[in-house]
Amino acid sequence: MASATLTESAIYDALKTVQEPELGRDIVTLNMVKDVVISDASVALKIELTTPACPLKDEIERNIHSVLGALGAQEVTVTWGAMVRRAQPVQAQQLLPGVKNIIAVASGKGGVGKSTVSANLAVALAMEGASVGLLDADITGPNIPLMLGVEGAPVASAEGKITPLERYGVKVISIQFFVPEGQPIVWRGPLVGGAIQQFLRDVDWGELDYLVIDLPPGTSDAQLTLAQAVPISGALLVTTPQEVALMDVQKALAMFRRMSVPVMGLVENMSGFVCPHCGESTEIFGNGGGERFAQRNELEYFGGIPLDVKVRQGGDAGIPAVAQREPGAAADVMRHLARTVAARMSVRAAQQAPAITIS
């Protein structure tokens, strides 16, 4: 028997009490509720998330079942969709109009695992269902092709642009695709900047939810070129716990702030090694340095990625940790990192979007 309380208007009123936890607004105001169908005492609806990598989807679903059950629904069916919002407004003559969010992954010094984080972040986002590109902007040290196991030479599209190669659902471009194996790239700064501009301007990236850019370490022409060429949605800083890495990441933070690039937060790599035999944890590079740095600089701390032999093995074999059949502890942290980064992009986008009024 149909419930007299199960009207579309009543359902929308009830759903106005369900919050999107990350965005702090209700799912009706955010225009996330789609395709409401009422059949007797059953309600079916679609929720269009602001990212397929939403970390709190289960909480949203529980709350929907609760409020509609209180309204008299005996059966509630929720299906999911996603429409990633743009964290930066489209600008006139923008280089990448089809890219909704640009995420720059940076470090102060080399050797802290920035490229590893970039590769796993991109693949994890793609595994969640997002459309993702990965630009290897570390021109003189391009490691992304090896880490993703992608080989070959890009070809020209019908429009004369470079078609990126694809692996694990991620579109990839690197200078490594264009130089002979083992040949060093000995370029001055302007040439490095020019190559990055070409990868932004002449590559057929298409429509992307996220473009992850693996920057070279330090503060140089590459970072300046990127910040001037495209609107960066957010920068993710990578460090290890040791003081020498923290000293250099401080400079990277100051650089982004000087260029008015929003810094989402910091992730600490190589946080500790847990012995697989005895379970004892050894803090090889120190303890808590990244978290203390984040607190001191009013940054969000995205957690620590432990040392895990599977990360090294996967990087050498072209199988990112998050894509392995038996991922380890580090992969779990990096998958959580991807969901958190996607959520922060959604928050930035929601802050710019007007509210939707349902009458």
Residue pairs with C-beta under 8 A, 6 or more apart in sequence:
1 40
1 41
2 38
2 40
2 41
3 40
3 41
3 71
3 72
3 73
5 71
5 72
6 38
6 41
6 43
6 71
6 72
6 73
7 38
8 36
8 38
10 71
11 36
11 38
11 43
11 45
11 68
11 71
12 28
12 33
12 36
12 358
14 67
14 68
14 70
14 71
15 26
15 27
15 28
15 33
15 64
15 67
15 68
16 26
16 28
16 29
16 358
17 26
17 63
17 67
18 26
18 27
18 28
18 60
18 63
18 64
18 67
19 25
19 26
19 27
19 63
20 26
20 27
20 30
20 32
20 50
20 56
20 60
21 56
21 59
21 60
22 54
22 55
22 56
22 343
22 346
22 347
23 30
23 50
23 346
23 347
23 350
25 350
25 355
27 33
27 47
27 60
27 64
28 356
28 358
29 355
29 356
29 357
29 358
30 50
30 350
30 356
31 48
31 356
32 47
32 48
32 49
32 50
33 45
33 46
33 47
33 48
34 45
34 46
34 47
34 48
34 81
35 44
35 45
35 46
36 43
36 44
36 45
37 43
37 44
37 45
41 72
41 73
41 74
41 75
42 73
42 74
42 75
42 76
42 77
43 68
43 73
43 75
43 76
43 77
44 76
44 77
44 78
44 79
45 64
45 76
45 77
45 78
45 79
46 78
46 79
46 80
46 81
47 60
47 61
47 64
47 78
47 79
47 80
47 81
48 80
48 81
48 82
48 83
49 57
49 80
49 81
49 82
49 83
50 82
50 83
50 84
50 85
50 346
50 349
50 350
51 82
51 84
51 128
51 130
51 209
51 342
51 343
51 345
51 346
52 82
52 84
52 128
52 129
52 130
52 209
52 342
53 124
53 125
53 128
53 129
53 130
53 338
53 339
53 342
53 343
54 60
54 82
54 339
54 342
54 343
54 346
55 336
55 339
55 340
55 342
55 343
56 343
57 80
61 78
64 76
64 78
65 76
65 78
68 76
69 76
82 129
82 130
84 100
84 101
84 130
84 209
84 210
84 342
84 345
84 346
84 349
85 100
85 345
85 346
85 349
85 350
85 353
86 100
86 101
86 349
87 100
87 101
87 233
87 234
87 345
87 346
87 348
87 349
87 352
88 101
88 102
88 231
88 232
88 233
88 348
89 231
89 352
90 97
91 231
94 230
94 231
95 200
95 201
95 229
95 230
96 102
96 200
96 205
96 211
96 230
98 205
98 206
98 207
98 208
99 133
99 205
99 207
99 208
99 210
99 211
99 230
100 208
100 209
100 210
101 209
101 210
101 211
101 233
101 234
101 345
101 349
102 210
102 211
102 213
102 230
102 231
102 232
102 233
103 121
103 210
103 211
103 212
103 213
103 232
103 233
103 234
103 235
103 236
103 264
103 341
103 345
104 213
104 215
104 223
104 226
104 232
104 234
104 235
104 236
104 261
105 114
105 117
105 118
105 121
105 212
105 213
105 214
105 215
105 235
105 236
105 238
106 114
106 215
106 217
106 223
106 235
106 236
106 237
106 238
106 252
106 256
107 114
107 215
107 217
107 237
107 238
107 239
107 245
107 248
107 249
107 252
108 217
108 218
108 219
108 239
108 245
108 246
108 247
108 248
108 249
108 250
108 251
108 252
109 217
109 218
109 244
109 245
109 248
109 249
110 141
110 217
110 218
111 217
112 217
112 238
112 239
112 240
112 245
112 249
112 269
112 270
113 238
113 240
113 269
113 270
113 305
114 214
114 215
114 217
114 238
115 136
115 138
115 143
115 144
115 147
115 214
116 147
116 269
116 311
116 315
116 321
117 236
117 238
117 267
117 269
117 305
117 334
117 337
118 134
118 144
118 212
118 213
118 214
119 134
119 144
119 147
119 148
119 214
119 315
119 320
120 320
120 321
120 322
120 331
120 334
120 338
121 212
121 236
121 334
121 337
121 338
121 341
122 132
122 133
122 134
122 170
122 210
122 212
123 132
123 148
123 168
123 169
123 170
123 320
123 322
123 323
124 322
124 334
124 335
124 337
124 338
124 339
125 132
125 209
125 210
125 212
125 338
125 341
125 342
126 132
126 168
126 169
126 170
127 168
127 169
127 322
127 323
127 335
128 338
128 339
128 342
130 209
130 210
130 342
131 206
131 207
131 208
131 209
131 210
132 169
132 170
132 171
132 208
132 209
132 210
132 211
132 212
133 164
133 170
133 171
133 172
133 173
133 205
133 208
133 210
133 211
133 212
134 144
134 148
134 170
134 171
134 172
134 173
134 211
134 212
134 213
134 214
135 173
135 174
135 196
135 199
135 200
135 203
135 211
135 212
135 213
135 214
136 142
136 143
136 144
136 145
136 172
136 173
136 174
136 175
136 176
136 214
137 196
137 199
137 213
137 214
137 215
137 216
137 222
137 226
138 144
138 214
138 215
138 216
138 217
138 222
139 175
139 185
139 187
139 192
139 195
139 196
139 216
139 222
140 184
140 185
140 186
140 187
140 192
140 216
141 216
142 174
142 175
142 176
142 185
144 150
144 172
144 174
144 176
144 214
145 151
145 172
145 174
145 176
145 177
146 176
146 315
146 316
146 318
147 314
147 315
147 318
147 320
148 167
148 168
148 170
148 172
148 318
148 320
149 167
149 317
149 318
149 319
150 165
150 166
150 167
150 172
150 318
152 165
152 177
153 177
153 178
154 162
154 163
154 164
154 165
154 173
154 177
154 178
155 162
155 163
156 162
156 163
157 163
157 204
159 204
161 202
161 203
161 204
162 173
162 199
162 202
162 203
162 204
163 203
163 204
164 171
164 172
164 173
164 203
164 204
164 205
165 171
165 172
165 173
165 177
166 172
167 318
168 320
168 323
171 205
171 206
171 208
173 199
173 203
175 185
175 195
179 185
187 195
189 220
189 221
190 221
192 216
192 220
192 221
192 222
192 225
193 221
193 222
193 224
193 225
196 222
196 225
196 226
196 229
197 225
197 229
200 226
200 229
200 230
205 211
210 342
210 345
213 226
215 222
215 223
215 226
216 222
216 223
217 248
218 248
218 251
218 252
219 251
219 252
219 255
223 252
223 255
223 256
223 259
224 259
226 232
227 256
227 259
227 261
232 261
232 262
233 262
233 345
233 348
234 261
234 262
234 263
234 264
234 341
234 344
234 345
234 348
235 256
235 261
235 262
235 263
235 264
236 263
236 264
236 265
236 266
236 267
236 302
236 341
237 249
237 252
237 253
237 263
237 265
237 266
237 267
237 299
238 249
238 266
238 267
238 269
239 245
239 246
239 249
239 266
239 267
239 268
239 269
239 289
239 290
239 293
240 268
240 269
240 270
240 285
240 286
240 289
240 290
241 268
241 270
241 271
241 283
241 285
241 286
241 287
241 288
241 289
241 290
241 304
242 285
242 286
242 289
243 286
243 289
245 285
245 289
246 289
246 290
246 293
249 266
249 293
250 293
250 297
253 263
253 297
253 299
256 262
256 263
257 263
262 348
263 299
264 300
264 302
264 341
264 344
265 294
265 299
265 300
265 301
265 302
265 344
266 290
266 293
266 294
266 299
266 300
266 301
266 302
267 290
267 301
267 302
267 303
267 304
267 305
267 337
268 289
268 290
268 291
268 301
268 303
268 304
268 305
269 304
269 305
270 284
270 285
270 305
270 306
270 307
271 283
271 285
271 290
271 304
271 305
271 306
271 307
272 281
272 282
272 283
272 284
272 287
272 304
272 306
272 307
273 281
273 282
273 284
273 306
273 307
274 280
274 281
274 282
274 306
274 329
275 281
275 282
284 307
290 301
290 304
291 301
291 304
293 299
294 300
294 301
295 301
300 344
302 337
302 340
302 341
303 333
303 336
303 337
304 333
305 311
305 330
305 333
305 334
305 337
306 329
306 330
306 333
307 330
308 321
308 328
308 329
308 330
308 331
309 328
310 321
310 324
310 326
310 327
310 328
310 330
310 331
311 321
311 328
311 330
311 331
313 319
314 320
314 321
314 323
314 324
315 321
321 327
321 328
321 330
321 331
321 334
322 331
322 334
322 335
322 338
324 331
327 335
